[in-house]
Amino acid sequence: MKEIAQFPTIEEAYIAKGMLESYGISCRIEQNGLSSVFPAPGAYNGGITLYVSEAQAEEAANLLKEHGDD
């Protein structure tokens, strides 16, 4: 899997994931940082990373750019 984008919120990451999956691109989301352990406001500092397969990375990047989610 290759990192394709980072997002400040989980909601934005899931929107991008859903869009890519609608084009047949398999995705995985990973949360980094303290938010998954300590979800208190202000505790979040890690970011949300979206991963796709190496073979679909270029197509995914183009779609994200086209849809303004880069």
PDB file of N, CA, C and O in Angstrom, chain B, residues numbered from 101:
ATOM      1  N   MET B 101       0.846  -1.184   0.000  1.00  0.00           N
ATOM      2  CA  MET B 101       0.000   0.000   0.000  1.00  0.00           C
ATOM      3  C   MET B 101       0.889   1.245   0.000  1.00  0.00           C
ATOM      4  O   MET B 101       1.982   1.252   0.566  1.00  0.00           O
ATOM      5  N   LYS B 102       0.396   2.276  -0.639  1.00  0.00           N
ATOM      6  CA  LYS B 102       1.143   3.530  -0.745  1.00  0.00           C
ATOM      7  C   LYS B 102       0.306   4.672  -0.170  1.00  0.00           C
ATOM      8  O   LYS B 102      -0.893   4.777  -0.429  1.00  0.00           O
ATOM      9  N   GLU B 103       0.967   5.521   0.614  1.00  0.00           N
ATOM     10  CA  GLU B 103       0.282   6.705   1.137  1.00  0.00           C
ATOM     11  C   GLU B 103      -0.066   7.617  -0.030  1.00  0.00           C
ATOM     12  O   GLU B 103       0.786   7.948  -0.854  1.00  0.00           O
ATOM     13  N   ILE B 104      -1.332   8.018  -0.084  1.00  0.00           N
ATOM     14  CA  ILE B 104      -1.778   8.851  -1.194  1.00  0.00           C
ATOM     15  C   ILE B 104      -2.224  10.235  -0.744  1.00  0.00           C
ATOM     16  O   ILE B 104      -2.163  11.189  -1.519  1.00  0.00           O
ATOM     17  N   ALA B 105      -2.676  10.354   0.516  1.00  0.00           N
ATOM     18  CA  ALA B 105      -3.136  11.657   1.011  1.00  0.00           C
ATOM     19  C   ALA B 105      -3.219  11.640   2.527  1.00  0.00           C
ATOM     20  O   ALA B 105      -3.314  10.585   3.152  1.00  0.00           O
ATOM     21  N   GLN B 106      -3.181  12.849   3.108  1.00  0.00           N
ATOM     22  CA  GLN B 106      -3.412  13.019   4.542  1.00  0.00           C
ATOM     23  C   GLN B 106      -4.539  14.027   4.718  1.00  0.00           C
ATOM     24  O   GLN B 106      -4.690  14.957   3.927  1.00  0.00           O
ATOM     25  N   PHE B 107      -5.326  13.824   5.769  1.00  0.00           N
ATOM     26  CA  PHE B 107      -6.486  14.667   6.040  1.00  0.00           C
ATOM     27  C   PHE B 107      -6.489  15.091   7.498  1.00  0.00           C
ATOM     28  O   PHE B 107      -6.003  14.359   8.361  1.00  0.00           O
ATOM     29  N   PRO B 108      -7.035  16.276   7.780  1.00  0.00           N
ATOM     30  CA  PRO B 108      -7.099  16.749   9.162  1.00  0.00           C
ATOM     31  C   PRO B 108      -8.218  16.099   9.973  1.00  0.00           C
ATOM     32  O   PRO B 108      -8.155  16.067  11.202  1.00  0.00           O
ATOM     33  N   THR B 109      -9.252  15.574   9.284  1.00  0.00           N
ATOM     34  CA  THR B 109     -10.367  14.948  10.004  1.00  0.00           C
ATOM     35  C   THR B 109     -10.691  13.593   9.404  1.00  0.00           C
ATOM     36  O   THR B 109     -10.441  13.346   8.224  1.00  0.00           O
ATOM     37  N   ILE B 110     -11.247  12.722  10.224  1.00  0.00           N
ATOM     38  CA  ILE B 110     -11.643  11.386   9.766  1.00  0.00           C
ATOM     39  C   ILE B 110     -12.768  11.472   8.740  1.00  0.00           C
ATOM     40  O   ILE B 110     -12.843  10.656   7.821  1.00  0.00           O
ATOM     41  N   GLU B 111     -13.643  12.466   8.900  1.00  0.00           N
ATOM     42  CA  GLU B 111     -14.758  12.628   7.963  1.00  0.00           C
ATOM     43  C   GLU B 111     -14.260  12.909   6.549  1.00  0.00           C
ATOM     44  O   GLU B 111     -14.755  12.326   5.584  1.00  0.00           O
ATOM     45  N   GLU B 112     -13.281  13.799   6.429  1.00  0.00           N
ATOM     46  CA  GLU B 112     -12.715  14.106   5.114  1.00  0.00           C
ATOM     47  C   GLU B 112     -12.051  12.881   4.502  1.00  0.00           C
ATOM     48  O   GLU B 112     -12.165  12.645   3.300  1.00  0.00           O
ATOM     49  N   ALA B 113     -11.366  12.111   5.316  1.00  0.00           N
ATOM     50  CA  ALA B 113     -10.709  10.899   4.827  1.00  0.00           C
ATOM     51  C   ALA B 113     -11.731   9.897   4.308  1.00  0.00           C
ATOM     52  O   ALA B 113     -11.518   9.281   3.264  1.00  0.00           O
ATOM     53  N   TYR B 114     -12.847   9.727   5.032  1.00  0.00           N
ATOM     54  CA  TYR B 114     -13.872   8.784   4.586  1.00  0.00           C
ATOM     55  C   TYR B 114     -14.596   9.263   3.332  1.00  0.00           C
ATOM     56  O   TYR B 114     -15.029   8.444   2.522  1.00  0.00           O
ATOM     57  N   ILE B 115     -14.732  10.569   3.161  1.00  0.00           N
ATOM     58  CA  ILE B 115     -15.320  11.092   1.921  1.00  0.00           C
ATOM     59  C   ILE B 115     -14.418  10.742   0.740  1.00  0.00           C
ATOM     60  O   ILE B 115     -14.897  10.263  -0.288  1.00  0.00           O
ATOM     61  N   ALA B 116     -13.117  10.980   0.886  1.00  0.00           N
ATOM     62  CA  ALA B 116     -12.168  10.650  -0.179  1.00  0.00           C
ATOM     63  C   ALA B 116     -12.135   9.146  -0.431  1.00  0.00           C
ATOM     64  O   ALA B 116     -12.096   8.713  -1.582  1.00  0.00           O
ATOM     65  N   LYS B 117     -12.148   8.354   0.626  1.00  0.00           N
ATOM     66  CA  LYS B 117     -12.147   6.892   0.505  1.00  0.00           C
ATOM     67  C   LYS B 117     -13.371   6.422  -0.268  1.00  0.00           C
ATOM     68  O   LYS B 117     -13.262   5.584  -1.164  1.00  0.00           O
ATOM     69  N   GLY B 118     -14.530   6.958   0.077  1.00  0.00           N
ATOM     70  CA  GLY B 118     -15.760   6.576  -0.615  1.00  0.00           C
ATOM     71  C   GLY B 118     -15.728   6.934  -2.086  1.00  0.00           C
ATOM     72  O   GLY B 118     -16.175   6.154  -2.927  1.00  0.00           O
ATOM     73  N   MET B 119     -15.205   8.102  -2.402  1.00  0.00           N
ATOM     74  CA  MET B 119     -15.107   8.520  -3.793  1.00  0.00           C
ATOM     75  C   MET B 119     -14.181   7.586  -4.563  1.00  0.00           C
ATOM     76  O   MET B 119     -14.522   7.139  -5.658  1.00  0.00           O
ATOM     77  N   LEU B 120     -13.008   7.288  -3.995  1.00  0.00           N
ATOM     78  CA  LEU B 120     -12.073   6.393  -4.678  1.00  0.00           C
ATOM     79  C   LEU B 120     -12.660   4.997  -4.845  1.00  0.00           C
ATOM     80  O   LEU B 120     -12.502   4.381  -5.899  1.00  0.00           O
ATOM     81  N   GLU B 121     -13.328   4.497  -3.827  1.00  0.00           N
ATOM     82  CA  GLU B 121     -13.939   3.171  -3.920  1.00  0.00           C
ATOM     83  C   GLU B 121     -15.035   3.135  -4.980  1.00  0.00           C
ATOM     84  O   GLU B 121     -15.263   2.092  -5.592  1.00  0.00           O
ATOM     85  N   SER B 122     -15.717   4.257  -5.205  1.00  0.00           N
ATOM     86  CA  SER B 122     -16.748   4.296  -6.249  1.00  0.00           C
ATOM     87  C   SER B 122     -16.132   4.142  -7.642  1.00  0.00           C
ATOM     88  O   SER B 122     -16.831   3.801  -8.596  1.00  0.00           O
ATOM     89  N   TYR B 123     -14.829   4.391  -7.757  1.00  0.00           N
ATOM     90  CA  TYR B 123     -14.092   4.184  -9.002  1.00  0.00           C
ATOM     91  C   TYR B 123     -13.366   2.838  -9.011  1.00  0.00           C
ATOM     92  O   TYR B 123     -12.578   2.568  -9.917  1.00  0.00           O
ATOM     93  N   GLY B 124     -13.623   2.002  -8.020  1.00  0.00           N
ATOM     94  CA  GLY B 124     -13.019   0.678  -7.969  1.00  0.00           C
ATOM     95  C   GLY B 124     -11.627   0.631  -7.367  1.00  0.00           C
ATOM     96  O   GLY B 124     -10.901  -0.345  -7.561  1.00  0.00           O
ATOM     97  N   ILE B 125     -11.245   1.671  -6.640  1.00  0.00           N
ATOM     98  CA  ILE B 125      -9.917   1.727  -6.026  1.00  0.00           C
ATOM     99  C   ILE B 125     -10.032   1.341  -4.553  1.00  0.00           C
ATOM    100  O   ILE B 125     -10.734   1.999  -3.786  1.00  0.00           O
ATOM    101  N   SER B 126      -9.344   0.279  -4.167  1.00  0.00           N
ATOM    102  CA  SER B 126      -9.348  -0.166  -2.774  1.00  0.00           C
ATOM    103  C   SER B 126      -8.496   0.774  -1.933  1.00  0.00           C
ATOM    104  O   SER B 126      -7.407   1.175  -2.344  1.00  0.00           O
ATOM    105  N   CYS B 127      -9.003   1.124  -0.746  1.00  0.00           N
ATOM    106  CA  CYS B 127      -8.324   2.088   0.125  1.00  0.00           C
ATOM    107  C   CYS B 127      -8.274   1.576   1.553  1.00  0.00           C
ATOM    108  O   CYS B 127      -9.035   0.696   1.955  1.00  0.00           O
ATOM    109  N   ARG B 128      -7.349   2.157   2.303  1.00  0.00           N
ATOM    110  CA  ARG B 128      -7.259   1.901   3.739  1.00  0.00           C
ATOM    111  C   ARG B 128      -6.979   3.229   4.427  1.00  0.00           C
ATOM    112  O   ARG B 128      -6.185   4.036   3.942  1.00  0.00           O
ATOM    113  N   ILE B 129      -7.635   3.448   5.557  1.00  0.00           N
ATOM    114  CA  ILE B 129      -7.425   4.660   6.347  1.00  0.00           C
ATOM    115  C   ILE B 129      -6.727   4.273   7.638  1.00  0.00           C
ATOM    116  O   ILE B 129      -7.076   3.280   8.275  1.00  0.00           O
ATOM    117  N   GLU B 130      -5.734   5.073   8.017  1.00  0.00           N
ATOM    118  CA  GLU B 130      -5.067   4.890   9.307  1.00  0.00           C
ATOM    119  C   GLU B 130      -5.056   6.211  10.047  1.00  0.00           C
ATOM    120  O   GLU B 130      -4.768   7.262   9.475  1.00  0.00           O
ATOM    121  N   GLN B 131      -5.377   6.138  11.333  1.00  0.00           N
ATOM    122  CA  GLN B 131      -5.298   7.309  12.198  1.00  0.00           C
ATOM    123  C   GLN B 131      -3.976   7.255  12.932  1.00  0.00           C
ATOM    124  O   GLN B 131      -3.578   6.204  13.434  1.00  0.00           O
ATOM    125  N   ASN B 132      -3.298   8.382  12.993  1.00  0.00           N
ATOM    126  CA  ASN B 132      -2.029   8.484  13.707  1.00  0.00           C
ATOM    127  C   ASN B 132      -2.191   9.465  14.850  1.00  0.00           C
ATOM    128  O   ASN B 132      -2.974  10.409  14.753  1.00  0.00           O
ATOM    129  N   GLY B 133      -1.478   9.256  15.905  1.00  0.00           N
ATOM    130  CA  GLY B 133      -1.510  10.212  16.998  1.00  0.00           C
ATOM    131  C   GLY B 133      -2.412   9.800  18.139  1.00  0.00           C
ATOM    132  O   GLY B 133      -2.827   8.646  18.237  1.00  0.00           O
ATOM    133  N   LEU B 134      -2.706  10.746  18.991  1.00  0.00           N
ATOM    134  CA  LEU B 134      -3.413  10.475  20.231  1.00  0.00           C
ATOM    135  C   LEU B 134      -4.921  10.411  20.104  1.00  0.00           C
ATOM    136  O   LEU B 134      -5.586   9.956  21.036  1.00  0.00           O
ATOM    137  N   SER B 135      -5.486  10.845  18.997  1.00  0.00           N
ATOM    138  CA  SER B 135      -6.941  10.938  18.918  1.00  0.00           C
ATOM    139  C   SER B 135      -7.630   9.595  19.085  1.00  0.00           C
ATOM    140  O   SER B 135      -8.732   9.534  19.631  1.00  0.00           O
ATOM    141  N   SER B 136      -7.004   8.516  18.625  1.00  0.00           N
ATOM    142  CA  SER B 136      -7.647   7.217  18.742  1.00  0.00           C
ATOM    143  C   SER B 136      -7.600   6.680  20.168  1.00  0.00           C
ATOM    144  O   SER B 136      -8.403   5.818  20.525  1.00  0.00           O
ATOM    145  N   VAL B 137      -6.683   7.170  20.981  1.00  0.00           N
ATOM    146  CA  VAL B 137      -6.563   6.729  22.365  1.00  0.00           C
ATOM    147  C   VAL B 137      -7.245   7.715  23.308  1.00  0.00           C
ATOM    148  O   VAL B 137      -7.942   7.315  24.241  1.00  0.00           O
ATOM    149  N   PHE B 138      -7.039   8.992  23.059  1.00  0.00           N
ATOM    150  CA  PHE B 138      -7.597  10.066  23.884  1.00  0.00           C
ATOM    151  C   PHE B 138      -8.402  11.010  22.996  1.00  0.00           C
ATOM    152  O   PHE B 138      -7.845  11.991  22.504  1.00  0.00           O
ATOM    153  N   PRO B 139      -9.674  10.755  22.775  1.00  0.00           N
ATOM    154  CA  PRO B 139     -10.438  11.556  21.818  1.00  0.00           C
ATOM    155  C   PRO B 139     -10.883  12.924  22.330  1.00  0.00           C
ATOM    156  O   PRO B 139     -11.796  13.517  21.757  1.00  0.00           O
ATOM    157  N   ALA B 140     -10.275  13.433  23.373  1.00  0.00           N
ATOM    158  CA  ALA B 140     -10.654  14.745  23.908  1.00  0.00           C
ATOM    159  C   ALA B 140     -10.289  15.845  22.915  1.00  0.00           C
ATOM    160  O   ALA B 140      -9.296  15.731  22.196  1.00  0.00           O
ATOM    161  N   PRO B 141     -11.094  16.912  22.874  1.00  0.00           N
ATOM    162  CA  PRO B 141     -10.764  18.027  21.976  1.00  0.00           C
ATOM    163  C   PRO B 141      -9.362  18.558  22.261  1.00  0.00           C
ATOM    164  O   PRO B 141      -8.965  18.720  23.414  1.00  0.00           O
ATOM    165  N   GLY B 142      -8.628  18.822  21.196  1.00  0.00           N
ATOM    166  CA  GLY B 142      -7.278  19.347  21.348  1.00  0.00           C
ATOM    167  C   GLY B 142      -6.214  18.279  21.521  1.00  0.00           C
ATOM    168  O   GLY B 142      -5.024  18.585  21.448  1.00  0.00           O
ATOM    169  N   ALA B 143      -6.610  17.033  21.750  1.00  0.00           N
ATOM    170  CA  ALA B 143      -5.635  15.964  21.949  1.00  0.00           C
ATOM    171  C   ALA B 143      -5.115  15.413  20.631  1.00  0.00           C
ATOM    172  O   ALA B 143      -4.112  14.699  20.604  1.00  0.00           O
ATOM    173  N   TYR B 144      -5.790  15.740  19.546  1.00  0.00           N
ATOM    174  CA  TYR B 144      -5.453  15.163  18.259  1.00  0.00           C
ATOM    175  C   TYR B 144      -4.236  15.841  17.659  1.00  0.00           C
ATOM    176  O   TYR B 144      -4.198  17.066  17.547  1.00  0.00           O
ATOM    177  N   ASN B 145      -3.246  15.060  17.273  1.00  0.00           N
ATOM    178  CA  ASN B 145      -2.063  15.664  16.661  1.00  0.00           C
ATOM    179  C   ASN B 145      -1.425  14.816  15.575  1.00  0.00           C
ATOM    180  O   ASN B 145      -0.322  15.134  15.131  1.00  0.00           O
ATOM    181  N   GLY B 146      -2.073  13.755  15.134  1.00  0.00           N
ATOM    182  CA  GLY B 146      -1.390  12.833  14.251  1.00  0.00           C
ATOM    183  C   GLY B 146      -1.759  12.877  12.795  1.00  0.00           C
ATOM    184  O   GLY B 146      -0.889  12.663  11.950  1.00  0.00           O
ATOM    185  N   GLY B 147      -2.982  13.138  12.458  1.00  0.00           N
ATOM    186  CA  GLY B 147      -3.413  13.133  11.072  1.00  0.00           C
ATOM    187  C   GLY B 147      -4.045  11.816  10.673  1.00  0.00           C
ATOM    188  O   GLY B 147      -3.877  10.794  11.337  1.00  0.00           O
ATOM    189  N   ILE B 148      -4.767  11.865   9.585  1.00  0.00           N
ATOM    190  CA  ILE B 148      -5.435  10.701   9.025  1.00  0.00           C
ATOM    191  C   ILE B 148      -4.784  10.442   7.675  1.00  0.00           C
ATOM    192  O   ILE B 148      -4.711  11.345   6.841  1.00  0.00           O
ATOM    193  N   THR B 149      -4.314   9.231   7.449  1.00  0.00           N
ATOM    194  CA  THR B 149      -3.613   8.897   6.217  1.00  0.00           C
ATOM    195  C   THR B 149      -4.437   7.912   5.402  1.00  0.00           C
ATOM    196  O   THR B 149      -4.979   6.942   5.932  1.00  0.00           O
ATOM    197  N   LEU B 150      -4.521   8.181   4.095  1.00  0.00           N
ATOM    198  CA  LEU B 150      -5.245   7.321   3.164  1.00  0.00           C
ATOM    199  C   LEU B 150      -4.225   6.575   2.313  1.00  0.00           C
ATOM    200  O   LEU B 150      -3.325   7.184   1.734  1.00  0.00           O
ATOM    201  N   TYR B 151      -4.369   5.258   2.242  1.00  0.00           N
ATOM    202  CA  TYR B 151      -3.463   4.399   1.481  1.00  0.00           C
ATOM    203  C   TYR B 151      -4.219   3.690   0.367  1.00  0.00           C
ATOM    204  O   TYR B 151      -5.384   3.325   0.529  1.00  0.00           O
ATOM    205  N   VAL B 152      -3.549   3.497  -0.765  1.00  0.00           N
ATOM    206  CA  VAL B 152      -4.078   2.706  -1.874  1.00  0.00           C
ATOM    207  C   VAL B 152      -2.968   1.774  -2.349  1.00  0.00           C
ATOM    208  O   VAL B 152      -1.813   1.919  -1.948  1.00  0.00           O
ATOM    209  N   SER B 153      -3.323   0.816  -3.207  1.00  0.00           N
ATOM    210  CA  SER B 153      -2.306  -0.091  -3.735  1.00  0.00           C
ATOM    211  C   SER B 153      -1.353   0.680  -4.643  1.00  0.00           C
ATOM    212  O   SER B 153      -1.723   1.688  -5.244  1.00  0.00           O
ATOM    213  N   GLU B 154      -0.131   0.190  -4.728  1.00  0.00           N
ATOM    214  CA  GLU B 154       0.876   0.814  -5.598  1.00  0.00           C
ATOM    215  C   GLU B 154       0.358   0.912  -7.033  1.00  0.00           C
ATOM    216  O   GLU B 154       0.568   1.920  -7.707  1.00  0.00           O
ATOM    217  N   ALA B 155      -0.321  -0.141  -7.494  1.00  0.00           N
ATOM    218  CA  ALA B 155      -0.798  -0.191  -8.871  1.00  0.00           C
ATOM    219  C   ALA B 155      -1.863   0.860  -9.163  1.00  0.00           C
ATOM    220  O   ALA B 155      -2.015   1.278 -10.311  1.00  0.00           O
ATOM    221  N   GLN B 156      -2.600   1.293  -8.147  1.00  0.00           N
ATOM    222  CA  GLN B 156      -3.679   2.261  -8.350  1.00  0.00           C
ATOM    223  C   GLN B 156      -3.330   3.660  -7.837  1.00  0.00           C
ATOM    224  O   GLN B 156      -4.177   4.552  -7.855  1.00  0.00           O
ATOM    225  N   ALA B 157      -2.106   3.855  -7.386  1.00  0.00           N
ATOM    226  CA  ALA B 157      -1.717   5.121  -6.760  1.00  0.00           C
ATOM    227  C   ALA B 157      -1.828   6.310  -7.715  1.00  0.00           C
ATOM    228  O   ALA B 157      -2.340   7.362  -7.330  1.00  0.00           O
ATOM    229  N   GLU B 158      -1.364   6.160  -8.934  1.00  0.00           N
ATOM    230  CA  GLU B 158      -1.416   7.280  -9.879  1.00  0.00           C
ATOM    231  C   GLU B 158      -2.861   7.654 -10.206  1.00  0.00           C
ATOM    232  O   GLU B 158      -3.214   8.834 -10.219  1.00  0.00           O
ATOM    233  N   GLU B 159      -3.686   6.656 -10.467  1.00  0.00           N
ATOM    234  CA  GLU B 159      -5.101   6.918 -10.753  1.00  0.00           C
ATOM    235  C   GLU B 159      -5.782   7.585  -9.563  1.00  0.00           C
ATOM    236  O   GLU B 159      -6.556   8.527  -9.733  1.00  0.00           O
ATOM    237  N   ALA B 160      -5.493   7.096  -8.357  1.00  0.00           N
ATOM    238  CA  ALA B 160      -6.087   7.669  -7.144  1.00  0.00           C
ATOM    239  C   ALA B 160      -5.657   9.117  -6.957  1.00  0.00           C
ATOM    240  O   ALA B 160      -6.480   9.971  -6.627  1.00  0.00           O
ATOM    241  N   ALA B 161      -4.378   9.399  -7.164  1.00  0.00           N
ATOM    242  CA  ALA B 161      -3.881  10.771  -7.020  1.00  0.00           C
ATOM    243  C   ALA B 161      -4.561  11.700  -8.017  1.00  0.00           C
ATOM    244  O   ALA B 161      -4.927  12.825  -7.674  1.00  0.00           O
ATOM    245  N   ASN B 162      -4.730  11.232  -9.248  1.00  0.00           N
ATOM    246  CA  ASN B 162      -5.403  12.042 -10.263  1.00  0.00           C
ATOM    247  C   ASN B 162      -6.856  12.314  -9.886  1.00  0.00           C
ATOM    248  O   ASN B 162      -7.340  13.434 -10.053  1.00  0.00           O
ATOM    249  N   LEU B 163      -7.550  11.308  -9.384  1.00  0.00           N
ATOM    250  CA  LEU B 163      -8.946  11.490  -8.972  1.00  0.00           C
ATOM    251  C   LEU B 163      -9.062  12.453  -7.801  1.00  0.00           C
ATOM    252  O   LEU B 163      -9.952  13.304  -7.784  1.00  0.00           O
ATOM    253  N   LEU B 164      -8.178  12.329  -6.828  1.00  0.00           N
ATOM    254  CA  LEU B 164      -8.207  13.245  -5.685  1.00  0.00           C
ATOM    255  C   LEU B 164      -7.947  14.680  -6.138  1.00  0.00           C
ATOM    256  O   LEU B 164      -8.593  15.616  -5.666  1.00  0.00           O
ATOM    257  N   LYS B 165      -7.003  14.842  -7.049  1.00  0.00           N
ATOM    258  CA  LYS B 165      -6.706  16.183  -7.558  1.00  0.00           C
ATOM    259  C   LYS B 165      -7.909  16.741  -8.318  1.00  0.00           C
ATOM    260  O   LYS B 165      -8.279  17.903  -8.150  1.00  0.00           O
ATOM    261  N   GLU B 166      -8.505  15.906  -9.148  1.00  0.00           N
ATOM    262  CA  GLU B 166      -9.671  16.309  -9.938  1.00  0.00           C
ATOM    263  C   GLU B 166     -10.845  16.716  -9.045  1.00  0.00           C
ATOM    264  O   GLU B 166     -11.592  17.639  -9.371  1.00  0.00           O
ATOM    265  N   HIS B 167     -10.998  16.030  -7.933  1.00  0.00           N
ATOM    266  CA  HIS B 167     -12.110  16.294  -7.021  1.00  0.00           C
ATOM    267  C   HIS B 167     -11.737  17.253  -5.895  1.00  0.00           C
ATOM    268  O   HIS B 167     -12.554  17.525  -5.016  1.00  0.00           O
ATOM    269  N   GLY B 168     -10.513  17.765  -5.917  1.00  0.00           N
ATOM    270  CA  GLY B 168     -10.103  18.765  -4.943  1.00  0.00           C
ATOM    271  C   GLY B 168      -9.812  18.252  -3.560  1.00  0.00           C
ATOM    272  O   GLY B 168      -9.885  19.019  -2.600  1.00  0.00           O
ATOM    273  N   ASP B 169      -9.481  16.966  -3.416  1.00  0.00           N
ATOM    274  CA  ASP B 169      -9.212  16.367  -2.112  1.00  0.00           C
ATOM    275  C   ASP B 169      -7.741  16.065  -1.907  1.00  0.00           C
ATOM    276  O   ASP B 169      -7.410  15.154  -1.148  1.00  0.00           O
ATOM    277  N   ASP B 170      -6.854  16.786  -2.549  1.00  0.00           N
ATOM    278  CA  ASP B 170      -5.442  16.456  -2.425  1.00  0.00           C
ATOM    279  C   ASP B 170      -4.826  17.106  -1.268  1.00  0.00           C
ATOM    280  O   ASP B 170      -3.633  16.927  -1.023  1.00  0.00           O
TER     281      ASP B 170
END
